[in-house]
Amino acid sequence: MQTFEIESVDQESTTPLYLQAEQILRRFIRKPEYADGFSLLPNEIDLADAIGVSRSTMREAMNKLVFEGLLIRKKGLGTRVAESQVITKSKFWYEDPSEFYASDLKPDVLEINLDWEKAPRPVARFYDIPEKRSVIKLERLVNCKGTANVFITSWLNPRQGFKPHMDFEGTSVYKLLTQSGIKLGIAREEITARIPEPWVYKKLEVKPGSIVIYRRRFVYDVDNKPVEYRLEMYDAAKFVIEYELPVL
């Protein structure tokens, strides 16, 4: 049996064993010795014994990750981690840039631009203002895990109380909103995937023809007033978005 360290399931938990095994496996494959995609994972039997589940339960968990493109399995050779992907946690949407900091990815800010812009039509509709009205436009290019770029644009309504002396470059958007006396409420998102304009490939450093994720976020305060219109763009092949869906 191959020697390795991994968590075990909680037999007393109400969370189904297959789901516990899947969550443990997701964390396990992020370890440096496996995340590079060169080292093979322990075999299915050894993983099942170490985690404390049946082989069929372990196979179900591994099949899920293979289906998602996180693992590559080759008959007769074994299973390894697929090309590096960035996993984001949607429940940390109020972290900045995006939720990547909350996922311990520690993105590097490569580029930041702050300017005023006449509100594009979707932004004007979101804020219910004339299109000729100027809004604050904050653009950031960040690199996650040294493998993938994310281009983030935030359109902010100036009537929210932003001050000229505020540190837009060194402070997160949501901290700035808080400093302006705004209490964050909820966020709504729309996620689409498509072939982008040519400039996006250059910005993200991806091959032409690649599919890019367009993630629009609409942020509201506790009184349901709009406070941020955000657009994130990134390579669809290098990101996984995890959602937690509580039972109401």
Protein Blocks (a to p, Z undefined) as FASTA:
>chain_A
ZZdddddddfkbmbdfklmmmmmmmmmmmpmklmnomaccddfklmmmmnopafklmmmm
mmmmmmnopaccdehibccdddddddddfklmmgcehjllmnonopadfbdcdddddddf
klmmmnopafklccddddddddehhlaccdddddddfknopafkbcfklpcfklmmmmno
pacfbdcdddddddddfklmmmnopaehiacdddddddddfkopafbdcdddddfklccc
ddddddZZ
